[in-house]
């Protein structure tokens, strides 16, 4: 008998459902200065999240509402997890259903502020890492063009910087 769970790769932390992700986090509420005047000095509206299994953190403090700051902190945490955590990828495994749903004639259709962006970023970085920073090979595995993958990484400057760091470690030319 084949164990199906053994063949399914673990879910990237950036792709976890919000409740499950928050269950793995330490949440702090803080006071921060900025717009909002005296209200911000009296109320702990800033939210800081620390993903305990990885140590990755994120914070949001720019709004007067703790709930809105928490939503922003969760999104930032997902992006930070996408940048920091690598998952193993099988070379011949197809892209995720989410990735496939975001492809339009070889183009990656997602706004960097959309909730799907961190999960897609994690998948793209995992593929690139598994292909030794070879953008063309990673793009072929993901079903898009190399130029589209580079444009996708450009949407998150820290991801683009990370990609170029990996490429320089492999003695490959930097992407523009």
Backbone as numpy.savetxt, mean C-alpha at the origin, in Angstrom:
# Nx Ny Nz CAx CAy CAz Cx Cy Cz
-5.32 -36.08 -0.22 -6.17 -34.91 -0.22 -5.27 -33.67 -0.22
-5.60 -32.66 -1.06 -4.81 -31.44 -1.19 -5.38 -30.39 -0.24
-4.49 -29.76 0.50 -4.89 -28.69 1.40 -4.99 -27.39 0.59
-6.19 -26.92 0.36 -6.41 -25.72 -0.45 -5.78 -24.50 0.21
-5.85 -24.40 1.51 -5.30 -23.24 2.21 -3.79 -23.15 2.05
-3.12 -24.27 1.83 -1.68 -24.24 1.64 -1.30 -23.62 0.31
-2.21 -23.64 -0.68 -1.91 -23.08 -1.99 -2.30 -21.61 -2.10
-3.11 -21.09 -1.17 -3.53 -19.70 -1.19 -2.49 -18.86 -0.47
-1.91 -17.84 -1.15 -0.92 -17.01 -0.48 -1.58 -16.19 0.63
-0.82 -15.85 1.67 -1.40 -15.06 2.75 -1.80 -13.67 2.24
-2.82 -13.10 2.83 -3.31 -11.79 2.44 -2.34 -10.72 2.92
-2.01 -9.79 2.04 -1.12 -8.68 2.41 -1.82 -7.84 3.49
-1.09 -7.37 4.49 -1.74 -6.57 5.54 -2.48 -5.34 5.00
-2.02 -4.77 3.90 -2.70 -3.60 3.31 -4.06 -3.97 2.75
-4.29 -5.26 2.49 -5.54 -5.71 1.90 -6.55 -6.21 2.93
-6.17 -6.21 4.20 -7.08 -6.70 5.24 -8.32 -5.81 5.35
-9.42 -6.42 5.73 -10.63 -5.65 6.02 -10.32 -4.69 7.17
-10.98 -3.56 7.18 -10.68 -2.51 8.16 -10.75 -3.03 9.59
-11.79 -3.77 9.92 -11.93 -4.29 11.28 -10.78 -5.20 11.67
-10.37 -6.06 10.75 -9.27 -6.98 11.03 -7.95 -6.23 11.14
-7.75 -5.23 10.27 -6.53 -4.43 10.33 -6.46 -3.68 11.66
-7.56 -3.07 12.06 -7.57 -2.33 13.34 -7.37 -3.25 14.53
-7.82 -4.50 14.41 -7.62 -5.46 15.50 -6.14 -5.77 15.70
-5.35 -5.58 14.65 -3.90 -5.82 14.73 -3.12 -4.55 15.08
-3.85 -3.46 15.33 -3.19 -2.17 15.57 -3.35 -1.68 16.99
-2.38 -0.90 17.40 -2.46 -0.15 18.64 -2.86 1.26 18.24
-3.95 1.76 18.79 -4.48 3.07 18.41 -4.30 4.05 19.56
-3.75 5.23 19.23 -3.58 6.29 20.22 -4.30 7.53 19.73
-4.88 8.27 20.66 -5.51 9.55 20.35 -4.67 10.63 21.02
-4.31 11.65 20.25 -3.39 12.67 20.71 -3.93 14.07 20.43
-3.34 15.05 21.06 -3.65 16.45 20.76 -2.55 16.97 19.84
-2.95 17.73 18.85 -1.99 18.34 17.93 -2.39 19.78 17.70
-1.44 20.61 17.37 -1.74 22.00 17.06 -2.10 22.13 15.59
-2.64 23.27 15.23 -2.98 23.52 13.84 -4.33 24.19 13.73
-4.90 24.21 12.51 -6.20 24.87 12.32 -7.27 24.22 13.20
-8.20 25.04 13.63 -9.26 24.54 14.51 -9.22 25.25 15.83
-8.19 26.04 16.04 -8.11 26.88 17.23 -8.12 26.12 18.53
-8.82 26.69 19.50 -8.85 26.16 20.84 -9.43 24.74 20.89
-10.34 24.43 19.98 -10.94 23.09 19.94 -9.86 22.03 19.80
-8.85 22.30 18.98 -7.80 21.31 18.76 -6.90 21.17 19.99
-6.79 22.20 20.77 -5.95 22.13 21.97 -6.62 21.39 23.12
-7.94 21.29 23.09 -8.68 20.67 24.18 -9.08 19.22 23.90
-9.17 18.85 22.64 -9.71 17.55 22.28 -8.65 16.72 21.56
-8.58 15.46 21.89 -7.61 14.56 21.27 -8.16 14.06 19.94
-7.99 14.88 18.89 -8.54 14.53 17.57 -7.53 13.79 16.70
-6.26 13.89 17.01 -5.24 13.20 16.22 -5.30 11.69 16.50
-5.07 10.91 15.43 -5.11 9.45 15.57 -3.78 8.89 15.06
-3.18 8.06 15.89 -1.94 7.39 15.52 -2.18 5.88 15.59
-1.81 5.18 14.50 -1.99 3.74 14.44 -0.63 3.07 14.30
-0.46 1.96 15.02 0.76 1.17 14.92 0.35 -0.28 14.67
0.74 -0.79 13.49 0.44 -2.18 13.15 1.42 -3.05 13.94
0.93 -3.75 14.94 1.81 -4.47 15.86 2.64 -5.57 15.22
2.10 -6.39 14.30 2.95 -7.44 13.72 4.15 -6.92 12.93
4.03 -5.72 12.33 5.11 -5.20 11.48 5.81 -3.98 12.07
5.17 -3.28 12.99 5.75 -2.06 13.54 5.53 -0.83 12.67
4.79 -0.96 11.58 4.52 0.16 10.67 3.50 1.09 11.31
3.74 2.40 11.20 2.85 3.38 11.82 2.29 4.36 10.80
1.24 5.04 11.21 0.64 6.13 10.43 -0.11 7.04 11.38
-0.24 8.30 10.99 -0.90 9.27 11.83 -1.66 10.26 10.96
-2.74 10.79 11.49 -3.49 11.87 10.86 -3.95 12.82 11.95
-3.72 14.11 11.71 -4.06 15.09 12.72 -4.59 16.39 12.11
-4.77 16.44 10.80 -5.07 17.71 10.16 -6.52 18.16 10.25
-7.43 17.27 10.63 -8.84 17.63 10.70 -9.31 17.75 12.14
-10.44 18.42 12.33 -10.98 18.60 13.69 -11.76 17.39 14.17
-12.09 16.49 13.28 -12.88 15.32 13.64 -11.97 14.10 13.84
-12.11 13.46 14.99 -11.33 12.27 15.26 -11.68 11.14 14.28
-12.96 11.01 13.94 -13.39 9.95 13.01 -12.76 10.15 11.63
-12.74 11.40 11.15 -12.14 11.67 9.84 -10.63 11.45 9.88
-10.00 11.85 10.97 -8.56 11.61 11.12 -8.26 10.12 11.17
-9.15 9.35 11.81 -8.95 7.91 11.89 -9.03 7.29 10.50
-9.98 7.72 9.69 -10.11 7.20 8.32 -8.85 7.52 7.51
-8.33 8.72 7.66 -7.10 9.09 6.95 -5.90 8.29 7.46
-5.84 8.08 8.76 -4.74 7.31 9.33 -4.77 5.86 8.85
-5.96 5.29 8.72 -6.09 3.91 8.21 -5.58 3.85 6.78
-5.99 4.81 5.94 -5.53 4.81 4.56 -4.00 4.95 4.50
-3.46 5.86 5.29 -2.00 6.06 5.31 -1.28 4.81 5.81
-1.86 4.14 6.79 -1.28 2.90 7.28 -1.24 1.85 6.18
-2.33 1.74 5.42 -2.37 0.79 4.31 -1.26 1.09 3.29
-1.08 2.36 2.95 -0.02 2.74 2.00 1.35 2.41 2.60
1.55 2.73 3.86 2.83 2.44 4.51 3.10 0.94 4.57
2.06 0.15 4.81 2.22 -1.30 4.80 2.56 -1.80 3.40
1.92 -1.22 2.39 2.22 -1.61 1.00 3.68 -1.34 0.67
4.22 -0.27 1.21 5.62 0.09 0.95 6.59 -0.76 1.77
6.21 -1.15 2.96 7.15 -1.79 3.88 7.12 -3.33 3.88
6.00 -3.93 3.56 5.84 -5.38 3.72 5.83 -6.06 2.36
6.69 -7.06 2.19 6.72 -7.84 0.94 6.16 -9.23 1.20
5.33 -9.69 0.31 4.75 -11.02 0.36 5.37 -11.86 -0.76
5.54 -13.16 -0.54 6.06 -14.01 -1.63 5.05 -14.12 -2.75
5.56 -14.17 -3.99 4.72 -14.26 -5.17 5.20 -15.40 -6.04
4.28 -16.22 -6.50 4.61 -17.26 -7.46 4.63 -16.63 -8.84
5.70 -16.85 -9.59 5.89 -16.17 -10.87 4.73 -16.39 -11.84
4.22 -17.60 -11.92 3.17 -17.89 -12.90 1.76 -17.70 -12.35
1.63 -17.23 -11.13 0.31 -16.99 -10.55 -0.33 -15.78 -11.22
-1.61 -15.87 -11.54 -2.26 -14.72 -12.18 -2.40 -13.56 -11.19
-2.56 -12.34 -11.71 -2.81 -11.21 -10.82 -4.13 -11.40 -10.07
-4.29 -10.70 -8.98 -5.51 -10.82 -8.18 -6.73 -10.35 -8.98
-7.89 -10.75 -8.52 -9.13 -10.32 -9.16 -9.27 -8.80 -9.08
-8.82 -8.22 -7.96 -8.88 -6.77 -7.83 -8.01 -6.10 -8.89
-6.79 -6.60 -9.07 -5.89 -6.04 -10.08 -6.53 -6.17 -11.47
-7.04 -7.35 -11.77 -7.65 -7.58 -13.07 -8.85 -6.66 -13.29
-9.61 -6.38 -12.24 -10.77 -5.49 -12.38 -10.37 -4.05 -12.64
-9.12 -3.70 -12.31 -8.63 -2.34 -12.50 -7.87 -2.14 -13.80
-7.71 -3.21 -14.58 -7.03 -3.10 -15.88 -8.04 -2.75 -16.96
-7.72 -1.75 -17.75 -8.54 -1.35 -18.88 -7.62 -1.28 -20.10
-7.63 -2.30 -20.94 -6.79 -2.36 -22.14 -5.32 -2.12 -21.81
-4.84 -2.80 -20.76 -3.43 -2.69 -20.39 -3.10 -1.49 -19.52
-4.09 -0.67 -19.21 -3.88 0.50 -18.35 -4.43 0.22 -16.95
-3.76 0.77 -15.96 -4.18 0.60 -14.57 -5.06 1.78 -14.20
-6.33 1.53 -13.97 -7.29 2.59 -13.69 -7.61 2.65 -12.21
-6.89 3.51 -11.49 -7.17 3.73 -10.08 -6.59 5.08 -9.66
-7.34 5.79 -8.86 -6.90 7.06 -8.32 -6.07 6.80 -7.07
-4.97 7.54 -6.86 -4.15 7.30 -5.66 -4.87 7.53 -4.33
-6.02 8.17 -4.35 -6.78 8.37 -3.13 -7.86 7.33 -2.91
-8.02 6.41 -3.85 -9.07 5.39 -3.76 -8.65 4.31 -2.75
-9.63 3.73 -2.09 -9.37 2.69 -1.08 -8.64 1.48 -1.64
-8.78 1.19 -2.94 -8.10 0.05 -3.55 -6.62 0.32 -3.81
-6.21 1.58 -3.84 -4.84 1.92 -4.23 -3.76 1.21 -3.40
-3.82 1.23 -2.06 -2.76 0.56 -1.29 -2.63 -0.93 -1.58
-3.76 -1.61 -1.76 -3.73 -3.04 -2.05 -3.09 -3.30 -3.41
-3.45 -2.50 -4.39 -2.87 -2.63 -5.73 -1.38 -2.30 -5.71
-1.01 -1.28 -4.94 0.40 -0.91 -4.82 1.21 -2.04 -4.20
0.66 -2.66 -3.16 1.34 -3.79 -2.52 1.55 -4.93 -3.52
0.51 -5.23 -4.30 0.62 -6.32 -5.27 1.68 -6.00 -6.33
1.68 -4.77 -6.83 2.66 -4.38 -7.85 4.08 -4.42 -7.29
4.27 -3.94 -6.07 5.60 -3.97 -5.46 6.06 -5.40 -5.18
5.14 -6.26 -4.75 5.48 -7.66 -4.52 5.95 -8.32 -5.82
5.23 -8.05 -6.91 5.61 -8.61 -8.22 6.97 -8.09 -8.66
7.18 -6.80 -8.48 8.46 -6.21 -8.89 9.61 -6.77 -8.05
9.38 -6.93 -6.77 10.39 -7.49 -5.89 10.72 -8.93 -6.29
9.68 -9.71 -6.61 9.87 -11.11 -7.00 10.58 -11.23 -8.35
10.46 -10.20 -9.19 11.10 -10.25 -10.51 12.44 -9.51 -10.51
13.05 -9.35 -9.35 14.36 -8.70 -9.20 14.40 -7.31 -9.79
13.34 -6.54 -9.55 13.22 -5.14 -9.97 13.16 -4.97 -11.49
12.81 -6.04 -12.20 12.65 -5.98 -13.65 11.22 -5.53 -13.95
11.07 -4.26 -14.32 9.75 -3.69 -14.54 9.01 -4.40 -15.67
9.72 -4.71 -16.73 9.07 -5.36 -17.88 8.51 -6.73 -17.48
9.28 -7.52 -16.76 8.82 -8.84 -16.33 7.63 -8.72 -15.38
7.70 -7.80 -14.43 6.59 -7.60 -13.49 5.33 -7.15 -14.22
5.49 -6.25 -15.19 4.35 -5.75 -15.95 3.70 -6.88 -16.75
4.50 -7.73 -17.35 3.96 -8.86 -18.11 3.15 -9.78 -17.20
3.66 -10.04 -16.00 2.94 -10.89 -15.05 1.63 -10.25 -14.60
1.61 -8.92 -14.55 0.42 -8.20 -14.09 -0.55 -7.87 -15.23
-0.12 -8.12 -16.46 -1.02 -7.89 -17.60 -1.11 -6.46 -18.07
-0.07 -5.66 -17.78 -0.06 -4.28 -18.24 1.28 -4.00 -18.92
1.45 -2.80 -19.43 2.71 -2.45 -20.06 3.68 -1.94 -19.00
4.96 -1.99 -19.33 5.98 -1.49 -18.41 5.79 0.00 -18.15
5.45 0.75 -19.19 5.26 2.19 -19.00 4.07 2.47 -18.08
3.01 1.67 -18.17 1.86 1.84 -17.28 2.23 1.52 -15.83
3.07 0.50 -15.65 3.50 0.15 -14.30 4.37 1.26 -13.70
5.25 1.83 -14.51 6.08 2.95 -14.04 5.19 4.13 -13.68
4.20 4.45 -14.51 3.27 5.55 -14.20 2.51 5.27 -12.91
2.14 4.01 -12.70 1.45 3.63 -11.47 2.33 3.90 -10.26
3.62 3.53 -10.33 4.53 3.78 -9.21 4.74 5.27 -9.00
4.67 6.07 -10.06 4.82 7.52 -9.94 3.71 8.14 -9.09
2.57 7.49 -9.00 1.44 8.03 -8.25 1.72 8.09 -6.75
2.66 7.29 -6.28 3.08 7.33 -4.88 4.59 7.56 -4.89
5.03 8.79 -4.65 6.47 9.12 -4.77 7.39 8.20 -3.95
6.94 7.78 -2.77 7.80 6.90 -1.96 7.95 5.53 -2.62
6.91 5.07 -3.32 7.00 3.79 -4.04 7.99 3.93 -5.19
7.91 5.03 -5.91 8.83 5.25 -7.03 10.27 5.31 -6.53
10.48 5.96 -5.41 11.81 6.03 -4.80 12.28 4.63 -4.39
11.40 3.83 -3.82 11.73 2.47 -3.42 12.10 1.62 -4.63
11.34 1.74 -5.71 11.62 1.00 -6.93 13.02 1.35 -7.45
13.34 2.64 -7.48 14.67 3.04 -7.94 15.78 2.58 -7.01
15.49 2.51 -5.72 16.47 1.98 -4.77 16.75 0.51 -5.08
15.69 -0.27 -5.28 15.85 -1.69 -5.62 16.64 -1.84 -6.91
16.31 -1.01 -7.90 16.97 -1.11 -9.20 18.46 -0.77 -9.09
18.80 0.23 -8.30 20.22 0.57 -8.15 20.97 -0.52 -7.39
20.30 -1.19 -6.45 20.94 -2.32 -5.75 21.22 -3.48 -6.70
20.40 -3.60 -7.76 20.58 -4.66 -8.76 21.43 -4.19 -9.94
21.99 -2.98 -9.83 22.81 -2.36 -10.87 22.03 -2.17 -12.17
20.76 -1.82 -12.03 19.91 -1.46 -13.17 19.76 0.05 -13.22
19.47 0.60 -14.39 19.34 2.05 -14.50 18.09 2.53 -13.75
18.18 3.75 -13.27 17.06 4.35 -12.53 15.94 4.68 -13.51
14.72 4.58 -13.03 13.56 4.94 -13.85 13.35 6.45 -13.76
12.82 7.01 -14.83 12.57 8.45 -14.87 11.12 8.75 -14.62
